[in-house]
């Protein structure tokens, strides 16, 4: 970007952005001076990045046979060429972000190109031959999109000297991260002149950390959202460039909400690139209120047990938050009608005379207390579509889908058909032995 181009962009953007960067009327001149200083810095950084790219191309041409110096018109065109973006991500949801960025880059009016992709190295996935490392979903998506192998980087650590040298050689203007899964050191963050932007699926400073979507669903939040922020050394603590809210359906599960938020976040980031290329992103970005920050800790297998002494809404929120991993589990006794008639109603209601089974609860909803009709408080009632569990406070949890040991997930009605007249009684809290995920 030339200084003239940057100034022109600033002329378009300043009227829109000044209300966000000015306080009172008397301070507007001071704020405007700050805008211009940042603009000059951004223009200089962009020019330096373009110069590095030209140097790389000239070096390659010289080694190939000594090409002539570029003409002034060619140099001007190079200064206004598309900005180079390096994308960093690893899992399936990050592959969707990459595909969305590639589609935006291919648009006729696009201002950027995806110059390279960074992902975690191939690892065993637990499927098929578990000992054979498999490429990450992002690596697979990049290869399928036609990125050359040398532009798909998979370092063990993003601070490795060889990787950093390769990144500098690429001369990115901006790095974008989405669920990359590795800590980015200062040596990485110093490379792109326009910084590193991260797409984080929460309304920061709430839910910083590894599992923002899961923990927000577990808490039953009615509104979630996505944040585009600058990456700093502290986790998810950088200045916020843009945010967008999203109402949360009370029955949506973690994978679906995660995908929606990353799609929303990708589009939000692309819409704000004009501000970034003008060198004004760091000025527009707002610092986070660290005092209001909450932490979204990684989920653990030990948390996976459902406790029906809690309200149905709490159990339901846990089920939808813990899909697909670690899942949620509960133990039931399967009571034969003949044993209940011979042993008395007390043993039947407790399930002490029946065979126990641990079930993975896959999909639920909160029911109406009037829908539950059974002989005892812990006995599970059944309808044509669901198993009805009366929680300790009288609220009702409807189980719509579940998974028995060694079986695939199935609708509750199919599981009821396999009971052959036996009834289910939920058991007090236990540590799960494990059901196949």
N, C-alpha and C positions, 0 to 999 in steps of 0.2 A: 504494500500500500504506500503510495506517495503521500507526502505531507498535504498536497493539494486535495487529493482524494479524501484523506482523513478529515480535512477541514470542511469539505463539502458535506460529508456524512454528518459531521457534528452540527452543521447548520440545519440539517433536517431534524436531527434528534434533540437538540437542546430545548426547543419549545416544549417538547413532550416530557423531557426528563427534569427540567428545572424545578417543577413543583416537588420532586422527590429529593432534590439535593439542596434546596434552600430552606432556610428557617423563616426569618422575618424579612420584610422588604429591605431593611437596612443592611442585611447580610448578603444580599443577592450578588453584589459586585465581588465580594470575597469568594463566594461560591463559584461564580463564573470564572474567576481567575484560576481557581483550582481545577475547574473543568478543562480550561485551555492547557494548563500544565500537564494534566494527565493525557490530554489529547496528543500533545507533542511527544510525550514519552511513548505512547502507544504507536504513533506514526514512526518514531525512530526504531522501535522494536520490530515493527513489521518490515521496515526497510532493511534492517539488519538480517532478518530471516530470509528475505528475498535475495539479499547479497550472498548469503551462505549457500542458498540453492544454486545461484548462478555459478558460484565458485566450484560447487560439486560437479555441475554439468561441464564447466570448462575444463576441470581436471580430468573428467572422464573422456572428454573429446580429445584433449592433448595426448593422453595415454593411448588413445585409439588411432592417432595419426596426425595430431596437430591441426585442429580445426581453426578457422579464422576467428578473430575477435567479433563478437556480436555487434550489429549496427545499433545506432542510437534508438531507432524505432523498435528494434527487437528488445533492447534493454528496457524501454518504456513499457512494452507489452508484458515483459517478465515481471515488472514491478506491480502490474495490475492483475496478474494471473490469480487463479483461484487459490484460496487459502488451503493449507495442508493440515488435515486433521488426523491424529492418531487415536484410534479407539481402543480402550482397554476393558475387557469383560471376559467372563468365563461360562456361566451356566446357560440353560435354555432361555431364560428370560432376557439375558444379555444378548443372545443371538437374535432375538426379536428386535432389540434396540439397534443392533448393527444393521439388520435388514432395512429398518426404517430410515436410518442415516444414509445408507446406500441409495435408497429410493429418493430421498431429499437431495442428495448430491447429484443425482442424474437429472434433476429437473432443469429445464432450459435456463431459468433465472438463478440457479444455484450459485452461491458465492464460495463454495468449498468443495474439496474432494477428500475422500477417505484414502489417505496415502498409505496407511499400514494399520495392522491390528496386533494388539498385544494380549496374550491370554496365558493362563497357567499351563504348564506342560502336561502332556498326556499322562493319564493315571488309570489304574484299574477301576472299572465302574461297578463291579459286583454283578454284572450280567454276562451271560455266555462264559467265555474263558476268563475267569476273574483275575488271572495272573498277567494277562496281556494289556498293557496300557492303551487306553483309547483317547483320541483327541477330544478336547473340550467341545461342547456345542458351538462355541464362538469360532474355534478353529475350523470346525467342519463347515460352518456357514460361510466363513471367509473364503475357504477353498471352493465351495460351491458357487460363490459369486464371481469367481475368476481372479481373485487376488493372487499374484505370484507368490510362490513359496517363500521367497526371500523377504516378502513384505508381511509375513505372518510370523511374529516373534513369540516365543514361549519360554522366557527365562525362568529359572528356578526362583530367582529373586530379582525384583526390578532395580536393585542397587548394584547388580553385577557389573564390573567395569566393561566387559565385552558388550553387554547389552546396552549400556549407556552410550558407548561409542557408536553403536549402530543407530541408536535413537537420534543422537546428534547429527549423524550423517543424513538422516531423513529430514532434518530441519523442519519439524512440525511448527505450525503457527499456534496450534491449540491441541491439547489432549482432552479427551472425553472419557470418563469412566462410568461404568454401570455394573455393579456386582462383580468387580474384578477379583476381590478376595485376597489381595496382597497389600500390605502397607507400602505406601509410596514415600521413599526418603526424599530429603531436600535435594539431593543430587539429581533426582528425576524431575522434581517440580521446577527446578531452575532451567530446564531445557526449553520448553515452549514459551515464547515471548508473551503470548496472551494468556498464559496460565493453564491450569487443569480444572475443568468443570466436571462435577459429579452429579449424577441423577440419583437422588435418594428418595425412596418411597414412603415419606412421612412429612408432616408439617413441622419441620425443625423450628425450635430446638427439641421438640418432643420426639421421643423414640430414636435417639442416636444409638447406633450399634448394629449388631449382626442380624437381628430379626425384627425390624420395625413393623412390617405388615402383620406378622404372627402375633406379636405382643399387643398391637392395637386392636386386633380382632378379639384376642383373649380378654381385653378390657372392655369390649363391647362399645367402642367409640361409634357415634352416629355419623361423624364426618372425618374423613381422612384426607390425604392429599399428597402432593409430590413437591420436592424442593430441588431446584438447580442451584448449586453452590460452588464456590471456589474451594478447591482442596488445599488444606493446610496440614501441618504435622499432626495436630490433635484430631482425633476421629470425629468426622461429621460436624466439625466446629467452625468451618470457614464462613466467610460472608455470603449472604444469600442474594443471588442474582434475580431469581424469580420463584414464585410459589403459585400453586393452583389447588383449590380444594375439590374434593369429590365426595358426595354423599355415599354412605356405606349401606347397602342393602342388608337387612338383619340376618339373611340366610346365606350371603355370599361367603365362599371359602377362600383360604389364603392363595392358592394358585391363580384363581381368576382375578382377585383384587390386585395381586402382584403384577400380573400382565397388564391390567388396565392402567395402573399407576405408571409403569415404565413406558407404555405407549404415550400416555399423557405427558410424561416428563420429557420424552424425546421431542415431541412436537413443541413443547414449551421452550426447550433449549434452542431448537432451530429458529424459532420466532425471535429469539433474543440475540442471535449471532450478529445482527447489524450493529447492535450496541457494542459487542465484543470487538468486532473488526475496527470500529471507530476508536478503539482504545479507551472506552469509557466504562467498561464493565466493572473494574475495581472501584470506580467512583460511585456508580449507581448501586452496587451491591451493599446490602445493609448488614451490619454486624449482628450476630446472634446474642440473645440474652442468656448467658451461661447459667444464671441463677434459676432459669425456668427449664433447664435441660432435664430430660428423663432418659434412662438407659433401657435399651431393648436387648436384653441378654440372649445369647444363643439358646435354642431349645435343647433340652436333654431328655434322654430316655426315661430317667427317673421321674419326670413330671407327667408321664403319659397316662397315669391311672386316673380314671373318672371316679369322683366321689359323689354318690347320689345323696349324701347328707347335705350337699350344697343345693342351692336353688337350680331349677331346670335351666334358667337363662345362663347361669355360670357354666354349667356342663355343656350346653349348646355352644357357647362362645369358645370353649376349649376345643371342642370337636372340630369346628370350622377353622380354628387357628392352627391346629396341629396336623392338618392334612397337607401334604402326604406323609411327612415324617415329623416326629416319631409316631404319629397316630395317637389314638386314645383307646384305652382298654378297660374292660370291666369283667368281673367274674360273676357267673350265674350258676345256680344249681338247677338241673333238669329233674323235675319230680314226676314220677309215674303216678297216674291216678290211683292205681291199685295199692301202691305203697302208702299213699296219703290216707286212704280209707282204713287201712289196717293199723297204721301207726298213729292216727289221730291228727287233728288239724294243726296242733302246735308245731310238730315236726315238719308238716307240709309248708306252713307259712315261713319257717326259717330256712327251709331247704336242706336241713341237716341229713335227711334220708336220701337225697338225690346225688347223682353224679355231677361234678362241677365242670364247667367249661369256661375258658377265657375267650371273649369275643372282642374283636377290634370293631369299634363303633366308627363308621365311615361318614354317615350323613344323618343329621337330626334336624328337628325344629321344635320350638316351644309350643306345646299344646294347651288346650283348655282343661282346667281341673274337672269339668263336667264330663269330659271324654273318657276318663279313667273309671272303670268298673271292674273290681276284682274282689277276691275274698279276703285278702290280707294286704297290709301296707307295702310289703316288699315283693309281692307277687306281680309278675309282669302281665298286663293285659294285652290282647292282640286284636287288631282290626284287620280289614282286608289289605291295608296299605302300610301299617306301622305296628311296631311294638310300643306299648305305652308304659313308661316307668314313672311311678309316683315318687317324687323326691321328698326328702324329709320335711320340707316346709309346706307340702301339699301341692306344689306346682308339678306340672306333668311334662316330661320329655318324650317326644315322639322319635323313635329310632326308625329311619327310613331305609338305611342301607348298612350292612355289617359284613364282617368277614370271620368265618370260623377257622380254626387251626387247619392248615393244609388245604384250604379251599380258596377260591377266588371270591372277591367281594360280590355280594348278592343283595337283591331287594329283600326287605324284611319279610314280605309275604312268602317268598320262596323258602326262607329259613323256617318259618312257621310250619309250612307244609312238611318239612323234614323232621319235625318234632314228634310226629305220629301220636298226637294226643297228649304228650307230656307238657307240663307247664314250666315256666321259668321263674326263679326267685333270685333277685339280685343280692349279692353277698357284700358284707362290709369290706372296707378298703383293704386291698392287698397289693403287694408288688407283683407286677405282671411277669410271667415266665417268658413271654415273647411270642408274638404271632407273626408269621411271614408278612413282610411289608409288600 
